[in-house]
Amino acid sequence: MGVCVISVAIMAHSLNLVEIVQSQTVWYAFAQPLGFVIFIIALVTDLGRVPFDQSEAEEESYVVYSTEYSGIRWGLIYFQEYNNFLLGSILLTLLFLGGWQGRSYPYRSWISSLL
């Protein structure tokens, strides 16, 4: 994941997220498709989603935190998990999909011709 971020920073000539978004005339997902795919796989792995959810094996289901915690503790654990998912999605959008800039959308001219 770090190598993918560094490769985007090298293409943008900056580590500043604002400058990375502004330097994307074409989405970096199209300029670096392998880095984009590797970043997505590393993100899913880091989040512990299927098929990378090996921290909780089927045989050890009675030891997991869902049986040890209840109430607000259990809710905070899941809140942290989804907060990590949100942060990863924001980073993916900023680094590879043009961020908040609509000008780097690949079909912008096609959409504007329809309007």
Secondary structure as GFF3:
##gff-version 3
##sequence-region A 1 115
A	DSSP	alpha_helix	2	12	.	.	.	ID=ss1
A	DSSP	alpha_helix	17	22	.	.	.	ID=ss2
A	DSSP	alpha_helix	28	31	.	.	.	ID=ss3
A	DSSP	alpha_helix	33	47	.	.	.	ID=ss4
A	DSSP	three_ten_helix	58	60	.	.	.	ID=ss5
A	DSSP	alpha_helix	65	68	.	.	.	ID=ss6
A	DSSP	alpha_helix	72	96	.	.	.	ID=ss7
A	DSSP	three_ten_helix	102	104	.	.	.	ID=ss8
A	DSSP	alpha_helix	108	114	.	.	.	ID=ss9
###
